[in-house]
Amino acid sequence: MIQFFLGSFLVGLLLLVASMLWGVERAPKEPVSHASGQGQTIRARLTIPNLGAFAALFGATGYLLQRHAGMEAVGTLLVAALLGVLGVVGASLLIARWAVPGVAAEVVDERYLLQGHPARITRVLTAEDGGSLAYEISYEDGGRWHTASARSLDDSQLPEGSEVVIERVEDGWAWVEPWAVVEKRL
């Protein structure tokens, strides 16, 4: 019986590792409103992460009870199954009631949506009043090419055709720095 519980534990761990490697996020089949987290229905679903969690909890609990508590086989199976189900339900409730509403309520700072995005200087524009140069950059996003007005983060002069990285977009200006500078930090 101990080998059965150890096997269940190992299968659970393998399923959980597979879930981490290949991901669990999927597009929702129906629109879900996360405005307040209230009224959101929680549905029990048979998923790979849930199966993995159950198998790991079931196996670990069964092994420990069989090895150290000296319980009968039927009692061990029932207690291990109960604790496996309670663990999966508890984790699912924690995610549904705390993690998902917290992420849904998170405010996205629009200035940094293109942060780290590569671009190319397509044109050097005339110097402005303060003496800082302006540029026109070109970058690809979502399969489409876009152009934007840009400024250098450190007011360095950037030659036409040079590769840059967008740091932020603010007040209609993309703030960029040379790719060579970013590459050194990596």
LONU-742845 format. One record per residue (C-alpha): residue number from 1; residue in one letter; chain; x, y, z. Coordinates in steps of 0.25 Angstrom, whole numbers. Example, Ala and Ser with C-alpha at 12.3 -4.5 7.8 and 13.67 -1.06 7.14 Angstrom:
<recs>
+-----+---------+--------+-------+-------+-------+
: num : residuo : cadena :    xx :    yy :    zz :
+-----+---------+--------+-------+-------+-------+
:   1 :       A :      A :    49 :   -18 :    31 :
:   2 :       S :      A :    55 :    -4 :    29 :
+-----+---------+--------+-------+-------+-------+
</recs>
This chain:
<recs>
+-----+---------+--------+-------+-------+-------+
: num : residuo : cadena :    xx :    yy :    zz :
+-----+---------+--------+-------+-------+-------+
:   1 :       M :      A :     0 :     0 :     0 :
:   2 :       I :      A :    12 :     9 :     3 :
:   3 :       Q :      A :    16 :     8 :   -12 :
:   4 :       F :      A :     2 :    12 :   -16 :
:   5 :       F :      A :     3 :    25 :    -8 :
:   6 :       L :      A :    17 :    28 :   -13 :
:   7 :       G :      A :    13 :    25 :   -27 :
:   8 :       S :      A :     1 :    35 :   -26 :
:   9 :       F :      A :    10 :    45 :   -19 :
:  10 :       L :      A :    20 :    44 :   -31 :
:  11 :       V :      A :     9 :    45 :   -42 :
:  12 :       G :      A :     4 :    57 :   -35 :
:  13 :       L :      A :    17 :    64 :   -35 :
:  14 :       L :      A :    19 :    61 :   -50 :
:  15 :       L :      A :     5 :    66 :   -53 :
:  16 :       L :      A :     8 :    79 :   -45 :
:  17 :       V :      A :    22 :    81 :   -52 :
:  18 :       A :      A :    16 :    79 :   -65 :
:  19 :       S :      A :     5 :    89 :   -62 :
:  20 :       M :      A :    16 :    99 :   -58 :
:  21 :       L :      A :    24 :    96 :   -71 :
:  22 :       W :      A :    13 :    97 :   -81 :
:  23 :       G :      A :     4 :   107 :   -74 :
:  24 :       V :      A :   -10 :   107 :   -69 :
:  25 :       E :      A :   -16 :   120 :   -74 :
:  26 :       R :      A :   -26 :   118 :   -85 :
:  27 :       A :      A :   -36 :   128 :   -92 :
:  28 :       P :      A :   -49 :   128 :   -84 :
:  29 :       K :      A :   -61 :   122 :   -92 :
:  30 :       E :      A :   -70 :   133 :   -87 :
:  31 :       P :      A :   -68 :   147 :   -82 :
:  32 :       V :      A :   -65 :   148 :   -67 :
:  33 :       S :      A :   -67 :   161 :   -59 :
:  34 :       H :      A :   -57 :   163 :   -49 :
:  35 :       A :      A :   -61 :   177 :   -45 :
:  36 :       S :      A :   -63 :   174 :   -30 :
:  37 :       G :      A :   -61 :   159 :   -28 :
:  38 :       Q :      A :   -75 :   158 :   -23 :
:  39 :       G :      A :   -85 :   150 :   -30 :
:  40 :       Q :      A :   -74 :   142 :   -37 :
:  41 :       T :      A :   -78 :   127 :   -38 :
:  42 :       I :      A :   -67 :   117 :   -35 :
:  43 :       R :      A :   -68 :   104 :   -43 :
:  44 :       A :      A :   -61 :    92 :   -39 :
:  45 :       R :      A :   -54 :    87 :   -52 :
:  46 :       L :      A :   -45 :    75 :   -54 :
:  47 :       T :      A :   -32 :    81 :   -59 :
:  48 :       I :      A :   -18 :    76 :   -59 :
:  49 :       P :      A :   -13 :    85 :   -48 :
:  50 :       N :      A :   -25 :    80 :   -39 :
:  51 :       L :      A :   -22 :    65 :   -42 :
:  52 :       G :      A :    -8 :    67 :   -39 :
:  53 :       A :      A :   -11 :    74 :   -26 :
:  54 :       F :      A :   -20 :    64 :   -22 :
:  55 :       A :      A :   -11 :    52 :   -25 :
:  56 :       A :      A :     1 :    59 :   -18 :
:  57 :       L :      A :    -7 :    62 :    -5 :
:  58 :       F :      A :   -14 :    48 :    -6 :
:  59 :       G :      A :    -1 :    41 :    -7 :
:  60 :       A :      A :     7 :    49 :     3 :
:  61 :       T :      A :    -4 :    48 :    13 :
:  62 :       G :      A :    -7 :    33 :    11 :
:  63 :       Y :      A :     8 :    30 :    12 :
:  64 :       L :      A :    10 :    37 :    25 :
:  65 :       L :      A :    -3 :    31 :    31 :
:  66 :       Q :      A :     1 :    17 :    26 :
:  67 :       R :      A :    15 :    18 :    31 :
:  68 :       H :      A :    14 :    25 :    44 :
:  69 :       A :      A :     0 :    24 :    49 :
:  70 :       G :      A :    -2 :    10 :    46 :
:  71 :       M :      A :   -17 :    12 :    41 :
:  72 :       E :      A :   -24 :     1 :    34 :
:  73 :       A :      A :   -24 :     2 :    18 :
:  74 :       V :      A :   -39 :     6 :    17 :
:  75 :       G :      A :   -37 :    17 :    27 :
:  76 :       T :      A :   -24 :    22 :    21 :
:  77 :       L :      A :   -31 :    23 :     7 :
:  78 :       L :      A :   -43 :    31 :    13 :
:  79 :       V :      A :   -35 :    41 :    21 :
:  80 :       A :      A :   -24 :    43 :    10 :
:  81 :       A :      A :   -36 :    45 :    -1 :
:  82 :       L :      A :   -43 :    54 :     8 :
:  83 :       L :      A :   -30 :    63 :    11 :
:  84 :       G :      A :   -27 :    62 :    -4 :
:  85 :       V :      A :   -41 :    68 :    -7 :
:  86 :       L :      A :   -40 :    78 :     4 :
:  87 :       G :      A :   -27 :    83 :    -1 :
:  88 :       V :      A :   -31 :    85 :   -15 :
:  89 :       V :      A :   -44 :    92 :   -11 :
:  90 :       G :      A :   -37 :   101 :    -1 :
:  91 :       A :      A :   -26 :   105 :   -12 :
:  92 :       S :      A :   -37 :   107 :   -22 :
:  93 :       L :      A :   -45 :   116 :   -13 :
:  94 :       L :      A :   -32 :   124 :    -9 :
:  95 :       I :      A :   -29 :   126 :   -24 :
:  96 :       A :      A :   -44 :   130 :   -27 :
:  97 :       R :      A :   -46 :   139 :   -16 :
:  98 :       W :      A :   -33 :   146 :   -14 :
:  99 :       A :      A :   -23 :   144 :   -25 :
: 100 :       V :      A :   -32 :   146 :   -37 :
: 101 :       P :      A :   -40 :   159 :   -32 :
: 102 :       G :      A :   -26 :   165 :   -28 :
: 103 :       V :      A :   -21 :   163 :   -42 :
: 104 :       A :      A :   -34 :   168 :   -48 :
: 105 :       A :      A :   -33 :   181 :   -39 :
: 106 :       E :      A :   -19 :   184 :   -43 :
: 107 :       V :      A :   -17 :   197 :   -51 :
: 108 :       V :      A :    -8 :   196 :   -63 :
: 109 :       D :      A :     1 :   208 :   -65 :
: 110 :       E :      A :    -1 :   211 :   -80 :
: 111 :       R :      A :    13 :   218 :   -81 :
: 112 :       Y :      A :    20 :   205 :   -79 :
: 113 :       L :      A :    12 :   196 :   -89 :
: 114 :       L :      A :    23 :   197 :   -99 :
: 115 :       Q :      A :    35 :   197 :   -89 :
: 116 :       G :      A :    46 :   188 :   -95 :
: 117 :       H :      A :    41 :   188 :  -109 :
: 118 :       P :      A :    51 :   190 :  -120 :
: 119 :       A :      A :    50 :   201 :  -130 :
: 120 :       R :      A :    59 :   208 :  -140 :
: 121 :       I :      A :    62 :   223 :  -142 :
: 122 :       T :      A :    56 :   226 :  -156 :
: 123 :       R :      A :    58 :   241 :  -156 :
: 124 :       V :      A :    65 :   251 :  -148 :
: 125 :       L :      A :    56 :   263 :  -145 :
: 126 :       T :      A :    61 :   278 :  -143 :
: 127 :       A :      A :    66 :   282 :  -129 :
: 128 :       E :      A :    55 :   288 :  -120 :
: 129 :       D :      A :    56 :   300 :  -111 :
: 130 :       G :      A :    64 :   293 :  -100 :
: 131 :       G :      A :    74 :   288 :  -110 :
: 132 :       S :      A :    69 :   273 :  -108 :
: 133 :       L :      A :    68 :   266 :  -121 :
: 134 :       A :      A :    55 :   259 :  -126 :
: 135 :       Y :      A :    54 :   246 :  -134 :
: 136 :       E :      A :    44 :   239 :  -142 :
: 137 :       I :      A :    44 :   224 :  -138 :
: 138 :       S :      A :    38 :   212 :  -145 :
: 139 :       Y :      A :    34 :   199 :  -138 :
: 140 :       E :      A :    25 :   187 :  -140 :
: 141 :       D :      A :    14 :   183 :  -130 :
: 142 :       G :      A :     3 :   173 :  -133 :
: 143 :       G :      A :     8 :   170 :  -147 :
: 144 :       R :      A :     7 :   185 :  -151 :
: 145 :       W :      A :    17 :   196 :  -152 :
: 146 :       H :      A :    16 :   209 :  -145 :
: 147 :       T :      A :    23 :   222 :  -144 :
: 148 :       A :      A :    25 :   231 :  -133 :
: 149 :       S :      A :    32 :   243 :  -128 :
: 150 :       A :      A :    43 :   240 :  -119 :
: 151 :       R :      A :    54 :   246 :  -110 :
: 152 :       S :      A :    66 :   240 :  -104 :
: 153 :       L :      A :    66 :   237 :   -89 :
: 154 :       D :      A :    80 :   243 :   -87 :
: 155 :       D :      A :    79 :   254 :   -98 :
: 156 :       S :      A :    90 :   247 :  -105 :
: 157 :       Q :      A :    90 :   248 :  -120 :
: 158 :       L :      A :    85 :   236 :  -128 :
: 159 :       P :      A :    88 :   234 :  -142 :
: 160 :       E :      A :    78 :   231 :  -153 :
: 161 :       G :      A :    76 :   216 :  -154 :
: 162 :       S :      A :    81 :   212 :  -140 :
: 163 :       E :      A :    74 :   202 :  -132 :
: 164 :       V :      A :    67 :   207 :  -119 :
: 165 :       V :      A :    59 :   201 :  -108 :
: 166 :       I :      A :    46 :   208 :  -103 :
: 167 :       E :      A :    46 :   211 :   -88 :
: 168 :       R :      A :    32 :   218 :   -87 :
: 169 :       V :      A :    22 :   226 :   -95 :
: 170 :       E :      A :    18 :   239 :   -89 :
: 171 :       D :      A :    11 :   251 :   -94 :
: 172 :       G :      A :    12 :   246 :  -108 :
: 173 :       W :      A :    27 :   244 :  -107 :
: 174 :       A :      A :    34 :   231 :  -107 :
: 175 :       W :      A :    46 :   231 :   -98 :
: 176 :       V :      A :    57 :   223 :  -104 :
: 177 :       E :      A :    71 :   218 :  -101 :
: 178 :       P :      A :    81 :   212 :  -110 :
: 179 :       W :      A :    81 :   197 :  -111 :
: 180 :       A :      A :    96 :   196 :  -108 :
: 181 :       V :      A :    93 :   202 :   -95 :
: 182 :       V :      A :    82 :   193 :   -91 :
: 183 :       E :      A :    90 :   181 :   -97 :
: 184 :       K :      A :   101 :   184 :   -87 :
: 185 :       R :      A :    92 :   183 :   -75 :
: 186 :       L :      A :    87 :   169 :   -80 :
+-----+---------+--------+-------+-------+-------+
</recs>
